[in-house]
Amino acid sequence: MTEIEWFSCTVLKLMLDHLGREANARKIRLYACGYARWLGSHMEDQRLRQAVEVAELFADGMAKRSELMAAFKEAHELWKMLEATEGNRTTAWAAARAACDAAKLTWDWGFVWQIRALTTPDLVWGLSGAAKIMRCELLRDVFGNPFRPVTIDSAWMCWSDRLLQNLAQSTYDERAFDRLPILADALEEAGCSNPDILNHCRQPGEHVRGCWVVDLILGKS
């Protein structure tokens, strides 16, 4: 895969294949959570929302394995019930499947391949086109450009009493990604002129926890 192909790709499997083992468990889990949240209008059941919330906390070391196991079990039971009663062509089934993927218990390399199950919502009529595009857009939001790694200048981090870290942390904690253009302005004032960083913060579209720019500023991997 080339850099141009990475930014135009709409086939999740190809993108995951290219990332390989660079797709660490935290990033992949947060990616899965972000996709499940995108399906939010179909996640009316509290069990599904709980599975995603616990999975996000677990990814950042703020929830116990037992809590993740309990949340996964609740979502998994609902998913299997929907599969048995409604089949796998309903949006409710797709949302339950996404929540289960987010709360998968495994951290090993097999987890990455399991996330390929996110292709299954393509079965849902009326959702397939948007879902196919969004899965890949969110993966780019989380992993950035693997062909051109970006670093942060330590001088930026000291600017204006650590304003950048504070902005990034509040954006992350509150999922307030509408603040990213404000973060871009602050980065420019701090001395950043990197177009990849600034454009990513200012471009329209979905951002999720794990967003590569926010993670870069917060020192997360």
ROSE-4610 file (N, C-alpha, C; in Angstrom, 1 decimal, always signed):
// ROSE-4610
residu = [M/M/M/T/T/T/E/E/E/I/I/I/E/E/E/W/W/W/F/F/F/S/S/S/C/C/C/T/T/T/V/V/V/L/L/L/K/K/K/L/L/L/M/M/M/L/L/L/D/D/D/H/H/H/L/L/L/G/G/G/R/R/R/E/E/E/A/A/A/N/N/N/A/A/A/R/R/R/K/K/K/I/I/I/R/R/R/L/L/L/Y/Y/Y/A/A/A/C/C/C/G/G/G/Y/Y/Y/A/A/A/R/R/R/W/W/W/L/L/L/G/G/G/S/S/S/H/H/H/M/M/M/E/E/E/D/D/D/Q/Q/Q/R/R/R/L/L/L/R/R/R/Q/Q/Q/A/A/A/V/V/V/E/E/E/V/V/V/A/A/A/E/E/E/L/L/L/F/F/F/A/A/A/D/D/D/G/G/G/M/M/M/A/A/A/K/K/K/R/R/R/S/S/S/E/E/E/L/L/L/M/M/M/A/A/A/A/A/A/F/F/F/K/K/K/E/E/E/A/A/A/H/H/H/E/E/E/L/L/L/W/W/W/K/K/K/M/M/M/L/L/L/E/E/E/A/A/A/T/T/T/E/E/E/G/G/G/N/N/N/R/R/R/T/T/T/T/T/T/A/A/A/W/W/W/A/A/A/A/A/A/A/A/A/R/R/R/A/A/A/A/A/A/C/C/C/D/D/D/A/A/A/A/A/A/K/K/K/L/L/L/T/T/T/W/W/W/D/D/D/W/W/W/G/G/G/F/F/F/V/V/V/W/W/W/Q/Q/Q/I/I/I/R/R/R/A/A/A/L/L/L/T/T/T/T/T/T/P/P/P/D/D/D/L/L/L/V/V/V/W/W/W/G/G/G/L/L/L/S/S/S/G/G/G/A/A/A/A/A/A/K/K/K/I/I/I/M/M/M/R/R/R/C/C/C/E/E/E/L/L/L/L/L/L/R/R/R/D/D/D/V/V/V/F/F/F/G/G/G/N/N/N/P/P/P/F/F/F/R/R/R/P/P/P/V/V/V/T/T/T/I/I/I/D/D/D/S/S/S/A/A/A/W/W/W/M/M/M/C/C/C/W/W/W/S/S/S/D/D/D/R/R/R/L/L/L/L/L/L/Q/Q/Q/N/N/N/L/L/L/A/A/A/Q/Q/Q/S/S/S/T/T/T/Y/Y/Y/D/D/D/E/E/E/R/R/R/A/A/A/F/F/F/D/D/D/R/R/R/L/L/L/P/P/P/I/I/I/L/L/L/A/A/A/D/D/D/A/A/A/L/L/L/E/E/E/E/E/E/A/A/A/G/G/G/C/C/C/S/S/S/N/N/N/P/P/P/D/D/D/I/I/I/L/L/L/N/N/N/H/H/H/C/C/C/R/R/R/Q/Q/Q/P/P/P/G/G/G/E/E/E/H/H/H/V/V/V/R/R/R/G/G/G/C/C/C/W/W/W/V/V/V/V/V/V/D/D/D/L/L/L/I/I/I/L/L/L/G/G/G/K/K/K/S/S/S]
num = [1/1/1/2/2/2/3/3/3/4/4/4/5/5/5/6/6/6/7/7/7/8/8/8/9/9/9/10/10/10/11/11/11/12/12/12/13/13/13/14/14/14/15/15/15/16/16/16/17/17/17/18/18/18/19/19/19/20/20/20/21/21/21/22/22/22/23/23/23/24/24/24/25/25/25/26/26/26/27/27/27/28/28/28/29/29/29/30/30/30/31/31/31/32/32/32/33/33/33/34/34/34/35/35/35/36/36/36/37/37/37/38/38/38/39/39/39/40/40/40/41/41/41/42/42/42/43/43/43/44/44/44/45/45/45/46/46/46/47/47/47/48/48/48/49/49/49/50/50/50/51/51/51/52/52/52/53/53/53/54/54/54/55/55/55/56/56/56/57/57/57/58/58/58/59/59/59/60/60/60/61/61/61/62/62/62/63/63/63/64/64/64/65/65/65/66/66/66/67/67/67/68/68/68/69/69/69/70/70/70/71/71/71/72/72/72/73/73/73/74/74/74/75/75/75/76/76/76/77/77/77/78/78/78/79/79/79/80/80/80/81/81/81/82/82/82/83/83/83/84/84/84/85/85/85/86/86/86/87/87/87/88/88/88/89/89/89/90/90/90/91/91/91/92/92/92/93/93/93/94/94/94/95/95/95/96/96/96/97/97/97/98/98/98/99/99/99/100/100/100/101/101/101/102/102/102/103/103/103/104/104/104/105/105/105/106/106/106/107/107/107/108/108/108/109/109/109/110/110/110/111/111/111/112/112/112/113/113/113/114/114/114/115/115/115/116/116/116/117/117/117/118/118/118/119/119/119/120/120/120/121/121/121/122/122/122/123/123/123/124/124/124/125/125/125/126/126/126/127/127/127/128/128/128/129/129/129/130/130/130/131/131/131/132/132/132/133/133/133/134/134/134/135/135/135/136/136/136/137/137/137/138/138/138/139/139/139/140/140/140/141/141/141/142/142/142/143/143/143/144/144/144/145/145/145/146/146/146/147/147/147/148/148/148/149/149/149/150/150/150/151/151/151/152/152/152/153/153/153/154/154/154/155/155/155/156/156/156/157/157/157/158/158/158/159/159/159/160/160/160/161/161/161/162/162/162/163/163/163/164/164/164/165/165/165/166/166/166/167/167/167/168/168/168/169/169/169/170/170/170/171/171/171/172/172/172/173/173/173/174/174/174/175/175/175/176/176/176/177/177/177/178/178/178/179/179/179/180/180/180/181/181/181/182/182/182/183/183/183/184/184/184/185/185/185/186/186/186/187/187/187/188/188/188/189/189/189/190/190/190/191/191/191/192/192/192/193/193/193/194/194/194/195/195/195/196/196/196/197/197/197/198/198/198/199/199/199/200/200/200/201/201/201/202/202/202/203/203/203/204/204/204/205/205/205/206/206/206/207/207/207/208/208/208/209/209/209/210/210/210/211/211/211/212/212/212/213/213/213/214/214/214/215/215/215/216/216/216/217/217/217/218/218/218/219/219/219/220/220/220/221/221/221]
x = [+0.8/+0.0/+0.9/+0.5/+1.2/+0.6/+1.2/+0.6/-0.7/-0.7/-1.9/-3.1/-2.7/-3.7/-4.2/-3.4/-3.8/-4.9/-4.8/-5.7/-7.0/-7.0/-8.2/-8.8/-8.2/-8.7/-10.0/-10.9/-12.2/-12.4/-11.2/-11.3/-10.5/-11.2/-10.6/-9.6/-9.8/-8.8/-7.5/-7.5/-6.2/-5.4/-6.2/-5.5/-5.0/-5.7/-5.2/-4.0/-4.1/-2.9/-1.7/-1.8/-0.7/-0.1/-1.0/-0.6/+0.2/-0.3/+0.4/+0.5/+1.6/+1.7/+1.9/+1.9/+1.9/+0.5/-0.4/-1.8/-1.9/-1.4/-1.3/-2.8/-2.8/-4.2/-4.9/-4.3/-5.0/-5.7/-4.9/-5.4/-6.5/-6.3/-7.4/-8.6/-8.5/-9.7/-10.4/-9.7/-10.3/-10.9/-10.3/-10.9/-12.2/-12.3/-13.5/-14.6/-14.2/-15.1/-15.6/-14.8/-15.2/-16.2/-16.0/-16.9/-18.2/-18.2/-19.4/-20.2/-19.5/-20.1/-20.7/-20.1/-20.7/-22.0/-22.2/-23.5/-24.4/-24.1/-24.8/-26.3/-26.9/-28.3/-29.0/-28.1/-28.6/-28.3/-27.6/-27.2/-28.1/-29.3/-30.3/-30.2/-29.8/-29.7/-28.5/-28.8/-27.8/-26.6/-26.9/-25.8/-24.7/-25.2/-24.2/-23.4/-24.1/-23.3/-22.3/-22.7/-21.9/-20.6/-20.8/-19.7/-18.7/-19.1/-18.2/-17.5/-18.2/-17.7/-16.6/-16.9/-15.9/-14.7/-14.9/-13.8/-12.9/-13.4/-12.6/-11.7/-12.4/-11.7/-10.6/-10.9/-9.9/-8.7/-9.0/-7.9/-6.9/-7.3/-6.4/-6.1/-6.3/-5.9/-6.7/-8.0/-8.8/-10.0/-10.0/-11.1/-10.4/-10.9/-10.3/-10.8/-10.0/-10.4/-11.7/-12.0/-13.3/-14.4/-14.2/-15.3/-15.5/-14.4/-14.5/-15.2/-14.9/-15.5/-17.0/-17.4/-18.8/-19.6/-19.0/-19.6/-19.7/-18.7/-18.7/-19.8/-19.9/-20.9/-22.3/-22.6/-23.9/-24.2/-23.2/-23.4/-23.5/-22.6/-22.6/-23.9/-24.5/-25.8/-26.9/-26.9/-27.8/-27.6/-26.3/-26.0/-26.5/-26.2/-26.7/-28.2/-28.9/-30.3/-30.9/-30.3/-30.7/-30.4/-29.3/-29.0/-30.0/-30.4/-31.4/-32.8/-33.1/-34.5/-34.7/-33.7/-33.9/-33.0/-32.0/-31.0/-29.9/-29.0/-27.9/-28.0/-29.2/-29.4/-30.1/-30.0/-30.7/-29.6/-30.0/-29.1/-28.8/-29.8/-29.6/-28.6/-28.6/-27.6/-26.2/-26.1/-24.8/-24.3/-25.1/-24.6/-24.2/-24.9/-24.5/-23.2/-23.0/-21.8/-20.6/-20.8/-19.7/-19.4/-20.4/-20.1/-19.3/-19.7/-18.9/-17.5/-17.3/-15.9/-15.1/-15.7/-15.0/-14.6/-15.4/-15.2/-14.5/-13.9/-13.2/-12.2/-12.1/-11.2/-9.7/-9.4/-8.0/-7.3/-6.0/-5.1/-4.0/-4.0/-2.9/-3.2/-2.3/-2.4/-3.7/-4.3/-5.6/-6.7/-6.5/-7.5/-7.7/-6.6/-6.6/-7.5/-7.3/-8.0/-9.5/-9.8/-11.2/-11.9/-11.2/-11.8/-12.3/-11.7/-12.2/-13.7/-14.2/-15.6/-16.5/-15.8/-16.5/-17.0/-16.5/-17.0/-18.5/-18.9/-20.2/-21.4/-21.3/-22.5/-22.7/-21.8/-22.1/-23.4/-23.7/-24.9/-26.2/-26.1/-27.3/-27.7/-28.9/-29.3/-29.4/-29.0/-29.1/-27.9/-27.1/-25.9/-24.6/-24.6/-23.3/-22.4/-22.9/-22.0/-21.3/-22.2/-21.6/-20.7/-21.1/-20.3/-18.9/-18.9/-17.7/-16.7/-17.2/-16.3/-15.9/-16.8/-16.5/-15.5/-15.6/-14.6/-13.2/-13.0/-11.6/-11.3/-12.2/-11.9/-11.5/-12.2/-11.8/-10.5/-10.1/-8.8/-7.7/-8.0/-7.0/-6.9/-8.0/-8.0/-7.2/-7.2/-6.5/-5.0/-4.7/-3.3/-2.6/-3.3/-2.6/-2.0/-0.8/-0.2/+1.0/+0.9/+2.0/+3.2/+3.1/+4.2/+5.0/+4.5/+5.2/+4.9/+5.7/+5.5/+5.8/+5.1/+5.2/+5.7/+6.5/+6.9/+6.5/+6.5/+6.2/+7.5/+7.6/+8.7/+8.5/+9.4/+9.3/+9.1/+9.6/+9.4/+7.9/+7.1/+5.7/+5.0/+5.5/+4.8/+5.0/+6.0/+6.3/+5.6/+5.0/+4.4/+3.1/+3.0/+1.9/+1.4/+2.3/+1.9/+1.2/+1.8/+1.3/-0.1/-0.4/-1.8/-2.2/-1.2/-1.5/-1.9/-1.2/-1.6/-2.9/-3.2/-4.5/-5.6/-5.5/-6.5/-6.7/-5.6/-5.7/-6.3/-6.0/-6.6/-8.1/-8.5/-9.9/-10.7/-10.1/-10.7/-10.9/-9.8/-9.9/-10.9/-10.8/-11.7/-13.1/-13.4/-14.8/-15.3/-14.4/-14.7/-15.2/-14.6/-15.0/-14.1/-14.3/-13.4/-13.7/-14.8/-15.1/-14.1/-13.3/-12.3/-11.0/-10.9/-9.6/-9.1/-10.0/-9.6/-8.9/-9.5/-8.9/-7.5/-7.4/-6.1/-5.1/-5.5/-4.7/-4.2/-5.1/-4.7/-3.6/-3.8/-2.8/-1.5/-1.5/-0.3/+0.5/-0.2/+0.4/+1.1/+0.4/+1.0/+2.2/+2.2/+3.3/+4.5/+4.3/+5.4/+5.2/+4.1/+3.9/+3.5/+4.2/+3.9/+3.7/+3.6/+3.5/+2.1/+2.0/+0.6/-0.2/+0.5/-0.3/-1.0/-0.3/-1.0/-2.1/-1.8/-2.7/-4.0/-3.7/-4.8/-5.7/-5.1/-5.9/-6.9/-6.4/-7.2/-8.3/-8.1/-9.1/-10.0/-9.7/-10.5/-11.9/-12.9/-14.2/-14.2/-15.1/-15.2/-15.1/-15.2/-15.3/-13.9/-13.8/-12.6/-13.1/-12.2/-12.5/-11.3/-11.6/-10.5/-9.5/-8.2/-7.2/-6.7/-7.4/-7.0/-5.5/-4.8/-3.4/-2.7/-3.4/-2.8/-3.0/-4.1/-4.4/-3.4/-3.3/-2.4/-1.0/-0.6/+0.8/+1.1/+0.2/+0.4/+0.4/-0.5/-0.6/+0.5/+1.3/+2.3/+1.7/+0.5/-0.1/+0.3/+0.3/+0.6/-0.4]
y = [-1.2/+0.0/+1.2/+2.2/+3.5/+4.5/+5.7/+6.7/+7.2/+7.4/+7.8/+6.8/+5.5/+4.5/+4.4/+4.7/+4.7/+5.8/+6.9/+8.0/+7.9/+7.0/+6.8/+5.5/+4.6/+3.2/+3.2/+2.3/+2.1/+0.6/-0.1/-1.6/-1.7/-1.9/-2.0/-3.1/-4.2/-5.3/-4.9/-4.2/-3.8/-2.9/-2.0/-1.0/-1.7/-2.6/-3.4/-4.2/-4.8/-5.6/-4.7/-3.5/-2.6/-2.2/-1.9/-1.5/-2.6/-3.9/-5.0/-4.8/-5.1/-5.1/-3.7/-2.7/-1.3/-1.0/-1.8/-1.6/-2.1/-1.3/-1.9/-2.0/-2.7/-3.1/-1.9/-0.9/+0.3/+1.0/+1.3/+2.0/+1.3/+0.0/-0.8/-0.8/-0.9/-0.9/+0.4/+1.5/+2.8/+3.1/+2.5/+2.6/+1.9/+0.7/-0.1/+0.7/+1.3/+2.1/+3.3/+3.9/+5.1/+4.7/+3.5/+3.1/+2.7/+2.1/+1.7/+3.0/+4.0/+5.3/+6.0/+5.8/+6.3/+5.7/+4.5/+3.8/+4.1/+5.2/+5.5/+5.5/+6.0/+6.0/+4.7/+3.6/+2.3/+1.5/+2.2/+1.6/+2.1/+1.8/+2.3/+1.6/+0.3/-0.5/-0.1/+0.1/+0.5/-0.5/-1.8/-2.8/-2.5/-2.0/-1.7/-0.5/+0.5/+1.8/+1.5/+0.6/+0.3/-0.5/-1.4/-2.1/-1.2/-0.2/+0.7/+1.6/+2.1/+3.0/+2.2/+1.0/+0.2/-0.1/-0.4/-0.7/+0.5/+1.7/+2.9/+3.0/+2.8/+3.0/+1.9/+0.7/-0.4/-0.1/+0.5/+0.8/+1.7/+2.6/+3.5/+3.1/+1.8/+1.3/+1.8/+2.2/+2.8/+1.9/+0.7/-0.3/-1.7/-2.5/-3.8/-4.8/-5.9/-6.9/-7.5/-7.7/-8.3/-7.4/-6.1/-5.1/-5.2/-5.4/-5.5/-6.8/-7.9/-9.2/-9.2/-8.5/-8.4/-7.6/-6.5/-5.6/-6.4/-7.1/-7.9/-8.9/-9.6/-10.7/-10.1/-9.0/-8.4/-8.0/-7.4/-7.1/-8.3/-9.3/-10.5/-11.3/-11.3/-12.0/-11.3/-10.0/-9.2/-9.5/-9.5/-9.7/-11.1/-12.1/-13.4/-13.6/-12.9/-12.9/-12.2/-11.1/-10.4/-11.2/-11.9/-12.8/-13.9/-14.4/-15.6/-15.1/-13.9/-13.5/-12.6/-11.8/-10.8/-11.1/-11.9/-12.2/-11.1/-11.2/-10.3/-9.2/-8.8/-7.7/-6.5/-6.4/-5.3/-4.4/-3.1/-2.1/-2.4/-2.9/-3.3/-4.4/-5.4/-6.4/-5.9/-5.0/-4.4/-3.6/-2.9/-2.1/-3.0/-4.1/-5.0/-5.7/-6.0/-6.6/-5.7/-4.4/-3.4/-3.2/-3.2/-3.1/-4.3/-5.5/-6.7/-6.6/-6.1/-6.0/-5.0/-4.0/-3.0/-3.5/-4.4/-5.0/-6.4/-6.8/-8.0/-8.1/-9.3/-9.5/-9.6/-10.1/-10.4/-9.1/-9.2/-8.1/-8.5/-9.8/-10.3/-9.9/-10.4/-10.0/-10.5/-11.5/-12.0/-11.0/-10.1/-9.0/-8.2/-7.9/-7.1/-7.8/-9.1/-9.8/-9.9/-10.0/-10.1/-8.8/-7.7/-6.4/-6.3/-7.2/-7.2/-7.6/-8.1/-8.4/-7.1/-6.0/-4.7/-4.6/-5.4/-5.4/-5.9/-6.7/-7.3/-6.3/-5.1/-4.2/-3.9/-4.3/-4.1/-4.9/-5.9/-6.7/-5.9/-4.8/-4.1/-3.1/-3.3/-2.5/-1.0/-0.1/+1.3/+1.8/+1.0/+1.4/+1.1/+0.2/-0.3/+0.7/+1.6/+2.6/+3.5/+4.1/+5.0/+4.3/+3.0/+2.3/+1.9/+1.6/+1.2/+2.4/+3.5/+4.7/+5.1/+5.1/+5.6/+4.7/+3.4/+2.5/+2.9/+3.3/+3.6/+5.0/+6.0/+7.3/+7.3/+6.5/+6.5/+5.8/+4.8/+4.2/+5.2/+6.1/+7.1/+8.1/+8.4/+9.4/+8.8/+7.5/+6.9/+6.7/+6.3/+5.9/+6.9/+7.9/+9.0/+8.5/+9.0/+8.6/+7.7/+6.4/+5.5/+5.6/+6.4/+6.6/+7.8/+8.6/+9.9/+10.2/+9.5/+9.7/+11.1/+11.6/+13.0/+13.0/+14.0/+14.1/+15.5/+15.6/+16.9/+17.6/+18.9/+19.6/+19.9/+19.5/+19.7/+21.1/+22.1/+23.5/+23.9/+23.2/+23.5/+23.2/+22.1/+21.6/+22.6/+23.4/+24.4/+25.7/+25.8/+27.1/+27.4/+28.7/+29.2/+28.3/+27.9/+27.2/+25.8/+25.1/+23.8/+23.9/+24.9/+25.1/+24.0/+23.5/+22.5/+21.2/+20.8/+19.6/+19.7/+20.9/+21.1/+21.0/+21.6/+21.6/+20.2/+19.5/+18.1/+17.2/+17.4/+16.5/+16.7/+18.0/+18.2/+17.7/+17.9/+17.3/+15.8/+15.2/+13.7/+13.3/+13.9/+13.5/+13.7/+14.8/+15.2/+14.8/+14.1/+13.8/+15.0/+16.2/+17.5/+17.7/+16.9/+17.0/+18.2/+18.9/+20.1/+21.2/+21.0/+21.9/+21.8/+20.8/+20.6/+21.8/+22.5/+23.7/+24.7/+24.8/+25.7/+25.2/+23.8/+23.2/+23.6/+23.5/+23.9/+25.3/+26.2/+27.6/+27.8/+27.1/+27.1/+26.5/+25.4/+24.8/+25.8/+26.5/+27.5/+28.6/+29.0/+30.1/+29.6/+28.3/+27.7/+27.4/+27.6/+27.4/+26.2/+25.5/+24.4/+24.9/+24.3/+24.7/+23.4/+22.2/+21.0/+20.9/+20.8/+20.7/+19.5/+18.4/+17.1/+17.3/+17.9/+18.1/+19.2/+20.3/+21.4/+21.0/+20.4/+20.1/+19.0/+18.1/+17.0/+17.6/+18.6/+19.3/+20.1/+20.6/+21.6/+20.9/+19.7/+19.1/+18.6/+18.7/+18.2/+16.7/+16.1/+14.7/+14.2/+12.9/+12.4/+12.2/+12.5/+12.2/+11.4/+10.6/+9.7/+9.7/+9.1/+8.9/+8.0/+8.4/+7.7/+8.5/+9.6/+10.5/+10.8/+10.6/+10.6/+11.9/+13.0/+14.3/+14.5/+14.2/+14.3/+13.4/+12.2/+11.2/+11.7/+12.3/+12.7/+13.8/+14.7/+15.8/+15.3/+14.3/+13.7/+12.6/+12.3/+11.2/+9.8/+9.6/+8.3/+7.5/+6.2/+5.4/+4.2]
z = [+0.0/+0.0/+0.0/-0.8/-0.9/+0.0/+0.2/+1.0/+0.4/-0.9/-1.6/-1.4/-1.5/-1.3/+0.1/+1.1/+2.5/+2.7/+2.1/+2.3/+1.5/+0.5/-0.3/-0.1/+0.7/+0.9/+1.6/+1.1/+1.8/+2.2/+2.2/+2.6/+3.9/+4.9/+6.3/+6.4/+5.8/+5.9/+5.3/+4.2/+3.6/+4.5/+5.2/+6.1/+7.3/+7.8/+9.0/+8.6/+7.4/+7.0/+6.9/+6.4/+6.3/+7.6/+8.6/+9.9/+10.6/+10.4/+11.1/+12.6/+13.1/+14.6/+15.1/+14.3/+14.8/+15.3/+15.0/+15.5/+16.9/+17.9/+19.3/+19.9/+20.9/+21.5/+22.0/+22.6/+23.1/+21.9/+20.9/+19.7/+19.0/+18.8/+18.2/+19.0/+20.3/+21.1/+21.1/+21.2/+21.1/+19.7/+18.7/+17.4/+17.3/+17.9/+17.9/+18.7/+19.8/+20.6/+19.8/+19.1/+18.3/+17.2/+16.6/+15.6/+16.2/+17.4/+18.1/+18.5/+18.9/+19.3/+18.0/+16.9/+15.7/+15.3/+15.8/+15.6/+16.8/+17.5/+18.7/+18.6/+17.5/+17.4/+17.4/+17.1/+17.1/+18.4/+19.3/+20.6/+21.8/+21.6/+22.6/+23.9/+23.9/+25.1/+25.9/+27.2/+28.2/+28.2/+28.0/+28.0/+27.0/+25.8/+24.8/+25.1/+25.6/+25.9/+27.1/+28.0/+29.1/+28.6/+27.7/+27.1/+26.5/+25.8/+25.1/+26.1/+27.1/+28.1/+28.9/+29.3/+30.1/+29.2/+28.0/+27.1/+26.9/+26.9/+26.8/+28.0/+29.2/+30.4/+30.5/+30.1/+30.2/+29.3/+28.1/+27.2/+27.8/+28.7/+29.4/+30.8/+31.1/+32.4/+33.6/+33.3/+34.3/+34.7/+34.2/+34.5/+34.6/+35.5/+35.7/+34.7/+34.5/+33.6/+33.9/+35.2/+35.6/+35.2/+35.2/+34.8/+33.3/+32.5/+31.1/+30.8/+31.5/+31.2/+31.5/+32.5/+32.9/+31.8/+31.4/+30.3/+29.0/+28.7/+27.4/+27.5/+28.6/+28.7/+28.5/+29.1/+28.9/+27.5/+26.8/+25.4/+24.5/+24.8/+24.0/+24.1/+25.3/+25.4/+24.6/+24.6/+23.8/+22.3/+21.9/+20.5/+20.0/+20.8/+20.4/+20.4/+21.3/+21.3/+20.0/+19.6/+18.4/+17.2/+17.2/+16.0/+15.9/+17.0/+17.0/+16.6/+17.1/+16.9/+15.7/+15.3/+14.2/+13.0/+13.2/+12.2/+12.1/+11.2/+11.1/+10.1/+9.8/+8.8/+9.5/+10.8/+11.5/+12.1/+12.2/+12.7/+14.2/+14.9/+16.3/+16.5/+15.6/+15.6/+15.4/+14.4/+14.0/+15.2/+15.8/+17.0/+18.1/+18.4/+19.4/+19.1/+17.8/+17.4/+17.6/+17.2/+17.4/+18.8/+19.7/+21.2/+21.7/+21.2/+21.6/+21.1/+19.9/+19.4/+20.2/+20.7/+21.5/+22.8/+23.3/+24.7/+24.6/+23.5/+23.4/+24.6/+25.1/+26.3/+25.9/+24.7/+24.4/+24.0/+24.3/+24.0/+23.0/+22.6/+21.8/+20.3/+19.4/+18.0/+17.4/+17.9/+17.4/+17.5/+18.5/+18.7/+17.4/+16.8/+15.5/+14.5/+14.3/+13.3/+13.7/+15.0/+15.4/+15.0/+15.1/+14.8/+13.3/+12.5/+11.1/+11.1/+12.2/+12.2/+12.1/+12.2/+12.0/+10.6/+9.7/+8.3/+8.3/+9.3/+9.2/+9.1/+9.6/+9.4/+7.9/+7.0/+5.6/+5.2/+6.0/+5.8/+6.0/+6.8/+7.1/+6.0/+5.5/+4.4/+4.8/+4.0/+4.3/+5.1/+5.6/+6.5/+5.8/+4.8/+4.3/+3.8/+2.9/+2.3/+3.3/+4.2/+5.2/+6.2/+6.6/+7.5/+6.9/+5.6/+5.0/+5.0/+4.6/+4.6/+6.0/+7.0/+8.3/+9.0/+8.8/+9.4/+9.1/+7.8/+7.3/+7.8/+7.8/+8.2/+9.7/+10.5/+11.9/+12.1/+11.3/+11.5/+11.1/+10.1/+9.8/+11.0/+11.6/+12.7/+13.9/+14.1/+15.2/+14.9/+13.7/+13.4/+12.5/+12.0/+11.3/+10.0/+9.6/+8.4/+8.7/+8.5/+8.9/+8.0/+6.9/+6.0/+6.4/+7.2/+7.6/+9.1/+10.0/+11.4/+11.8/+12.8/+13.2/+14.7/+15.0/+16.4/+16.9/+18.2/+18.8/+19.3/+19.1/+19.6/+21.1/+21.9/+23.4/+23.8/+22.9/+23.2/+23.2/+22.3/+22.3/+23.6/+24.2/+25.4/+26.6/+26.5/+27.6/+27.4/+26.2/+25.9/+26.7/+27.2/+27.8/+29.0/+29.8/+31.0/+30.7/+29.7/+29.3/+28.7/+28.0/+27.5/+26.5/+25.7/+24.7/+25.4/+26.4/+27.2/+27.8/+28.4/+29.0/+28.0/+26.9/+25.9/+25.3/+25.1/+24.6/+25.6/+26.9/+27.9/+28.1/+28.1/+28.2/+27.0/+25.8/+24.6/+24.7/+25.2/+25.3/+26.4/+27.5/+28.6/+28.3/+27.7/+27.5/+26.1/+25.3/+23.9/+23.1/+23.4/+22.9/+21.6/+20.6/+19.5/+18.6/+18.9/+18.2/+18.6/+19.6/+20.0/+19.3/+18.4/+17.7/+16.9/+16.2/+15.6/+16.5/+17.7/+18.8/+19.1/+19.2/+19.5/+18.4/+17.2/+16.0/+16.1/+16.5/+16.6/+17.7/+18.8/+19.9/+19.5/+18.7/+18.2/+17.4/+16.5/+15.6/+16.4/+17.5/+18.3/+19.1/+19.4/+20.1/+19.2/+17.8/+16.9/+15.9/+16.0/+15.1/+13.7/+12.7/+11.3/+10.5/+11.2/+10.5/+9.9/+8.6/+7.9/+8.3/+8.5/+8.9/+10.2/+11.2/+12.5/+12.4/+11.8/+11.7/+10.9/+9.7/+8.8/+9.5/+10.2/+10.8/+11.9/+12.6/+13.6/+13.0/+11.8/+11.2/+10.2/+9.8/+8.8/+9.4/+8.6/+9.1/+9.2/+9.9/+10.0/+11.5/+11.7/+13.0/+13.6/+14.9/+15.7/+16.9/+17.4/+18.6/+19.5/+20.7/+21.6/+20.9/+21.0/+20.3/+19.1/+18.8/+17.7/+17.8/+16.7/+16.7/+17.1/+16.8/+17.2/+18.7/+19.3/+20.7/+21.5/+21.0/+21.6/+21.6/+20.5/+20.4/+21.4/+21.6/+22.6/+24.0/+24.2/+25.6/+25.9/+24.9/+25.1/+25.2/+24.6/+24.6/+23.4/+23.5/+22.3/+22.2]
